[in-house]
Amino acid sequence: MTRSVLCSCFLVMLVFGAAGCSSSAPRTEDPGTTNLRRIYQAFKISEDWARHPPKDEEELKHWLGQLGEKGTPEEFLISRRDGKPFVVAYGTSTGPNAKDPILAHEAVGVDGKRFVLTRDGSIRQWSDEELAAKKPAKK
């Protein structure tokens, strides 16, 4: 009986081991979105610890510095695609009741498309027209 238990255990390990192996490559993040992801993380940390979203660039830099990633907060505020500082909606909450759906976006973008960070943490490419339609009107 011991031999049959050992054989069963071996077969189970073999089946589960083979199921865990996958030939697909791990997903990698688009380098153009990395800094926007960092900005989102800094907004979340600010809301968790300070109980409010970053109110200005200096406060956002403080929280970006808390991420522990290589690079400087100043670098994280620059788009890798267009080389310009991101347009950040300071004071915008990541909560579901926030008025502005956009936390940050590229100033210029590439080929008429800009990466946009929304309050739910999604990063999408929008055309200039899509961005203009989603941004709230300035008062």
C-alpha positions as CSV (number, residue, x, y, z in Angstrom):
1,M,0.0,0.0,0.0
2,T,2.9,2.4,0.7
3,R,4.2,1.9,-2.8
4,S,0.8,2.8,-4.3
5,V,0.6,5.9,-2.1
6,L,4.0,7.0,-3.2
7,C,3.2,6.4,-6.8
8,S,0.0,8.4,-6.5
9,C,1.8,11.3,-4.8
10,F,4.4,11.3,-7.6
11,L,1.8,11.4,-10.3
12,V,-0.1,14.2,-8.6
13,M,3.2,16.2,-8.3
14,L,4.0,15.5,-11.9
15,V,0.6,16.6,-13.1
16,F,0.5,19.8,-11.0
17,G,4.1,20.6,-11.9
18,A,3.4,20.3,-15.6
19,A,0.3,22.5,-15.2
20,G,2.3,25.2,-13.5
21,C,4.8,25.4,-16.4
22,S,3.9,27.8,-19.1
23,S,5.6,28.8,-22.3
24,S,4.2,32.3,-22.3
25,A,6.6,35.1,-21.4
26,P,5.9,37.2,-18.4
27,R,4.1,40.5,-19.0
28,T,6.3,43.5,-19.1
29,E,5.1,47.0,-18.6
30,D,5.4,49.5,-21.4
31,P,8.3,51.8,-20.3
32,G,6.2,54.8,-21.3
33,T,3.7,54.0,-18.6
34,T,6.1,53.3,-15.7
35,N,6.2,56.8,-14.4
36,L,2.4,57.2,-14.5
37,R,2.1,54.0,-12.4
38,R,4.5,55.6,-9.9
39,I,2.4,58.7,-9.8
40,Y,-0.6,56.6,-9.0
41,Q,1.2,54.8,-6.3
42,A,2.3,58.1,-4.8
43,F,-1.3,59.4,-4.8
44,K,-2.5,56.2,-3.0
45,I,0.2,56.5,-0.4
46,S,-0.6,60.1,0.2
47,E,-4.3,59.3,0.6
48,D,-3.5,56.4,3.0
49,W,-1.0,58.3,5.2
50,A,-1.9,61.9,4.9
51,R,-5.6,61.3,4.4
52,H,-5.7,63.5,1.3
53,P,-4.2,63.4,-2.3
54,P,-1.1,65.4,-3.0
55,K,-2.0,69.1,-3.1
56,D,1.0,70.2,-5.2
57,E,4.2,69.1,-6.9
58,E,6.3,69.3,-3.7
59,E,3.9,67.0,-1.8
60,L,3.8,64.5,-4.8
61,K,7.6,64.5,-4.9
62,H,7.7,63.6,-1.2
63,W,5.4,60.6,-1.8
64,L,7.3,59.6,-4.9
65,G,10.4,59.5,-2.8
66,Q,8.8,57.1,-0.5
67,L,8.4,54.4,-3.2
68,G,11.9,53.2,-2.8
69,E,12.5,52.8,-6.6
70,K,15.6,53.7,-8.5
71,G,15.5,57.2,-9.8
72,T,14.5,60.6,-8.4
73,P,11.0,62.1,-7.9
74,E,11.9,64.7,-10.5
75,E,12.5,61.9,-13.1
76,F,9.2,60.2,-12.3
77,L,7.3,63.4,-13.1
78,I,8.6,63.4,-16.7
79,S,7.1,61.4,-19.6
80,R,9.7,59.0,-21.2
81,R,7.9,59.4,-24.5
82,D,7.6,63.1,-25.0
83,G,10.2,64.2,-22.5
84,K,7.8,66.8,-20.9
85,P,6.5,67.0,-17.4
86,F,3.2,65.2,-16.9
87,V,0.1,67.3,-16.4
88,V,-1.0,66.3,-12.9
89,A,-4.4,67.1,-11.4
90,Y,-3.2,67.9,-7.9
91,G,-5.8,67.5,-5.1
92,T,-7.8,64.9,-7.2
93,S,-8.8,61.9,-5.2
94,T,-8.5,58.3,-6.4
95,G,-11.9,57.5,-4.9
96,P,-15.0,56.6,-6.9
97,N,-16.7,59.9,-6.1
98,A,-13.9,62.2,-7.4
99,K,-15.1,64.8,-9.9
100,D,-12.1,64.6,-12.2
101,P,-11.6,61.1,-13.8
102,I,-8.0,62.0,-14.8
103,L,-5.1,62.1,-12.3
104,A,-2.3,62.8,-14.9
105,H,-1.5,62.7,-18.6
106,E,1.3,63.4,-21.0
107,A,1.6,67.0,-22.0
108,V,2.2,66.3,-25.7
109,G,2.3,62.5,-26.3
110,V,3.4,60.8,-29.5
111,D,1.6,60.8,-32.9
112,G,-1.6,62.4,-31.5
113,K,-1.9,59.9,-28.6
114,R,-1.2,60.5,-24.9
115,F,-0.9,58.2,-22.0
116,V,-3.6,59.1,-19.5
117,L,-3.8,57.9,-15.8
118,T,-7.3,57.7,-14.5
119,R,-8.3,57.7,-10.8
120,D,-8.9,54.0,-10.8
121,G,-5.2,53.4,-11.7
122,S,-5.8,52.5,-15.4
123,I,-3.3,53.8,-17.9
124,R,-4.7,54.2,-21.4
125,Q,-3.7,55.9,-24.7
126,W,-6.2,58.6,-25.7
127,S,-6.3,60.8,-28.7
128,D,-6.2,64.6,-28.1
129,E,-10.0,64.6,-28.9
130,E,-10.7,61.9,-26.3
131,L,-8.7,63.7,-23.7
132,A,-10.4,67.0,-24.3
133,A,-13.9,65.3,-24.1
134,K,-13.1,63.6,-20.7
135,K,-11.3,66.5,-19.0
136,P,-13.6,68.7,-16.9
137,A,-14.1,72.3,-18.0
138,K,-11.9,74.8,-16.2
139,K,-13.8,77.3,-14.1
